[in-house]
Amino acid sequence: MIIHSYQEFISHIGEKRLLGLDVGTKTLGVAVCDARQKIASPLHTIKRTKFTNDLEQLIAIIEEQEAGGLVIGLPLNTDGTEGAKCQSVRQFARNVLKTYEIPITFWDERFSTVAVTDTLLEADVSRKRRSELVDKMAAAYILQGAIDSYQ
């Protein structure tokens, strides 16, 4: 089920862990928060192949973390409108729901990758290491933004 209001989403979830997702064409960044929904942490980066394989890995993480819902980053245009990337992410969510029932909400992810990349550059992290970290850290940035909005 897709829940458009984050407040309704949290009311529906209760005190359970959430997963944050940064959905890209090549990777799927995954973050998790604690059951009290206070702190988001980078968890994993799934290298995308076929959707069925990606979903299999995602479901394994959902079940391992006992997640109650997914907060998926929505890549809005700079002006706040939705483009082709948003349609792709929304389709990803619908495809997940065809196989696995879990509450899903979307969160504005504008500038998340840029913010994370800037932080990694400031920390003098190598290019190779940045590429390993950026997607799951962007997922944590997205999830933390959603969590903070409800506090």
Secondary structure, DSSP 8 states (H G I E B T S, - for coil): -B-S-HHHHHHHH-S-EEEEEEE-SSEEEEEEE-TTS--EEEEEEEE--SHHHHHHHHHHHHHHHTEEEEEEEE---TTS---HHHHHHHHHHHHHHHH----EEEEE-TTHHHHHHHHHHHTT--HHHHHHHHHHHHHHHHHHHHHHHH-
